[in-house]
Structure formats: structure tokens, C-alpha cells
Amino acid sequence: MHFPRILQLTFTVLISLLILTSCDQSQPENADMVLINGNIATINDVMPHAEAIAIKGDTIQSVGSNSDINILIGKNTRVIDLHGKFVMPGFIESHAHFLGLGNSKMILDLSSAANWDEIVAIVAEAAENAKPGDWIVGRGWHQEKWDPVPEPNVEGYPLHNMLSSATPFNPVLLYHASGHAIFANKEAMDLAGIDTSTADPVGGRIVRDSLSKKAIGVFEENAENLIYKVYQKFLDNRPTAEKRKEMHEKIRLAAIECGENGITSFHDAGEPFEVIDFLKEEVDSGFIKVRLYVMIGESNKNLKKRISDYKIIGYGNDFLTVRSIKAYIDGALGSRGAWMFEDYSDLPGHKGSNVTSLSSLKNAAEIAINNGFQMCTHAIGDRGNNEILNIYESAFKKHPDKHDLRWRIEHAQHLSNKDIKRFAELGVIAAMQGIHCTSDATFVEKRLGSYRAEQGAYVWRKLIDSGVIICNGTDAPVESVSTINNFYATVTRKLPDGSTFYPEQRMTRLEALKSYTINGAYASFQEDKVGSIEKGKLADIVVLSNDLLKVPDEQIKKTKIVLTIVGGEVVYGEK
């Protein structure tokens, strides 16, 4: 009989296979990169802290102690000794403007100008080097932060005369820091055909001299378009190659800023289809080294026609995702455009601006929910937030079969008490910006009065305690994209003069880190891929010089970004 021999051979083969399998399991694949001797805040509740990380390809291979990770080091593994430095998931910038950030590096920076005279001097110097007819563009002025107040003025805004005299041959367009107002000189207003008969557009205001009724140069909210459309025509008339080169440069500069600030994911708050197409090309080329979550900024008419072609999830190894719509209901507090229930304390009779009709916003919500898109709506004033919550609630009730929508309100700065709990009840995410609180604090009480400011301004603690998820960002270029300054503002609410803006509303250190990491991941449906340091997630990691969870408050501001790693690649720091 040959059966015993056959059985013996079969048994031998099986044993050999088991031995080989056992060997494979005991000798895991070597890592491409390991980080050892770190102080790692994983933002993973199962393992909150670790010493070391192993990376294979673009993915986290393992997280644990030095001894756990040392066994994954091979002869070709890059080993980075952290010497105790603080490590965390890459920052997720949950609301900013990617091309706007890049563009801010290419135009006049007015943010550091102490007063109107300095701004005029900066623009005049630019005019000396400009060709006649070329537009001079800048950004960053804020009338509430000038000393002294310009004279003469209308509601704190200067008249255009001094600027126009300094720039007789060039149209000038200067964006308010918030982006919700512009200042134009006489040349720009003449090109736009602005005179005393020009009517205020719906949702916007031309600021005028009360006696002459002439425009002083300031155009708020939707009135910006009266000037901007002329400037846009100038831009559109350039050769295609020039426009593409400029867009590429904006992307390059924005990506550099992200790397320098430890940002590995960036929620881009509103881009048209043509920009999304260009971003897709840049991802294809491997040029973009930050993960973009792009909100579509288009008219309802265009959305209806084309939205089905633009649901893009995890494109280019997860460097581009498009699954949300950006809308606006009101303006900004600084320009008195935030839509309030009651009058502005410093401008009786004015409640702000409703910049997009409620019917249009309802239609946008319907387009979003029918196509499986997230809504991300800008709302700053208490009336604006209330109306958006109403629209969201109506859409949810109309479509009870739709689940896990994660619709967002962008900014959610000023809320009525009755609406705070509605965020949690409706599952609406508050996409807020810590730095807005301390940047605006000097004029919030002037605009709203102390009672409204205390009850509803940047009420992070009230929202968190009500069960609301807050994701954090900077709204760059409205504010600096600095993650460190934003984190400091979030946990301290301290102002430059040493005072603290309603400190009871501060976040804890851990809450702030979560708002800047895992909450941002959740707000973009990406919590299974980014936002924490866990095995199997993308290797998006930042190394810092200080422990953000423990360092004294004033040491936070001195923290440096040491390394920024995106998908296992060092994009900032020693390569």
C-alpha cells in the first residue's frame, strides 16, 4: 500500500508551510521610515501616547514603544531620532482659502499697516513701479485696528481722496482683512461707472458721504462685485498661459505655507469648477503635497448642470476630495455685514446683510442632499446662523432616508442661546476659527454690546458641552495660517494687551488638538484615514519643538514646526 507514504509526504508539506507562515509572521516587513524616542500624542483614545512610529509607503505601519518599532528597522530604513520632541497628527486646516492664501503672497500685504496713512504710502510706492492702467491690489486693512482714526471718515472708513491723489493712473482694489469689503480709488470707481445714481445691490452697500451722496471708496458685501467684475475682466483678458502660470504659483506658495505650519490637510472653502479642474491636474503631476478637501463655490444653475461630474473622493492617493458645497448667508462682523436679529450697537438701524436669498439657499440645500453632497454655509451673525439651521432642519425632515450628512456651518461666530443646542440635535458641525475670536475681540463689544458678546460670541465651551463637534482653522488669508497662533488663541483667548476675552469659553488643550485633527477629519468624512496616529492610517504627522499639551501658555507661541510629513514624505524640515 502506498497511502502511508502519501500521507507522510502530505504531512511534511503542511508542516513546512506552517513553519514558513510562522517565519513570515515573526519577521514583519521592514519600515521605510521610523520615528523613535518621541513624545507622541496619537489622538487615539485606545493608545493616547506612544514613543515611536513606523511608516511603510504612505501608511502608518505600527505605533508603540521604541522596542515595538525597533524590530521594523532594516538596512534601508530611515531612522529619525526625535530626542523627546512632541509629535501629533498633522494639523487639519478646516476652513481657509487655498488659492487665496497663495495669492496673498503675491499682492500688497496691508495687515501690518498701523493706519490709513501707512496704507496710502504702501500703495503709492507700488504705483511708482506700475505701468499706467495696471491694477494695484492689496489685502489686510481693518479700520477698527488703525491708530489714529482717519479724518475725515464715515463710520470709521476714510474717504478715497488721499489714495486717489497718490494713484492717478492706476485702478486700486484693496480687500478688507475679512474679504467682505473692498476699498477702491477714483480710477477703479470710474472704470466701474460708479456715481451718485448707482444703486446699492441686494445684500450689499456702497458707503457714501452723507452730504454729497458720493461713494467714499468702500464697497461692502455684494457691492464688492461692482468693482471686482471690472478687475476680473482685466484678469480674464490675459493670455491663458499667463493665467495658468499664476494659478500654479498661487498653489506653490500656499503649499509652502502649509508645510511650514504643519498642515497636512486643508479644507478649501469654495472654488469654481475650473479651479477644481486645475487642482486635479496639479495632483496628477504630483505637485501638491497637502491633502485638499475642496468645497464647490458655484451658482445653483451651474451646480444643477455639473455637480454629478464633481463628486471626487480620494483622488490621486487621497490628495483631492470634492463632496461639499460652499454657500453664504451673510457677511462679516468687521464690515457690519453679519446678519443679526437686533441692530448693531454702533450703527443703529442696521442689522447686517443677507447676501444670498433664503430661497436660493434652500435650493442649494436641495441640490446637495439629492446628490449626496455636504453643505458648508458661511454664517456669522445670530440671525444668519438661525436661518441656516432652519434650512438644514427642513431639508433633513424632507429627506429622512438620508443619514450621516455632517452638514456644517462655517464660522458660527455669534449665536442665540436657543440655537446652540440645535447644532447638536441636528448633527451640524461648527467649523470655527480660534484666531477670529482674539482678532475680533477688540471691536466685538462695540458692535454687539457686552450682553450679546458674552452670551453668544465664539461660545466654544457652550457648544462642546452641548455635544457639538467643532473643527478648527484660520480662514487664511483672512487671518494668518499659523497653526501655533491659532492654537494659542483657542486655549487662552488672550489679547495682546494681556486681557482675556470671556475665558470661560476656552477649549482645553486636548479639545483644541482634537478640533485641529480628528474633528477636522470627521468634518470631511476622512476620520478612517487621517486625524490620528494609528496603524493603517495615512502617515500625516507633524513634529514640534514644544509639548502643546503641557507647555506653559506663553511658551506655546514660541513653538516651532520641526518636521511636516505627508504620506510618509517629509515636506518640511530636514529632508
Secondary structure by P-SEA (a helix, b strand, c coil): caaaaaaaaaaaaaaaaaaaaaaaaaccccccbbbccccccccccccccccbbbbcccccccccccccccccccccbbbbbccccccccccccccccaaaaaaaaacccccccccaaaaaaaaaaaaaaccccbbbbbcccccccccccccccccccccaaaaaaacccbbbbbbcccccbbbbcaaaaaaacccccccccccccccccccccccccccccccccaaaaaaaaaaaaccaaaaaaaaaaaaaaaaaaaaaacccccccccccaaaaaaaaaaaaaccccbbbbbbbbccaaaaaaccccccccccccccbbbcbbbbbcbbbcccccccccccccccccccccccccaaaaaaaaaaaaaabbbbbbbbccaaaaaaaaaaaaaaaaacccccccccccccccccccccccccccccccccccaaaaaaacccccccccaaaaaccccaaaaaaaabbbbbbbcccccccccaaaaaaaaacccccccccccccccccaaaaaaaacaaaaaaaccccccccccccccccbbbbccccccccccccccccccbbbcccccccccc
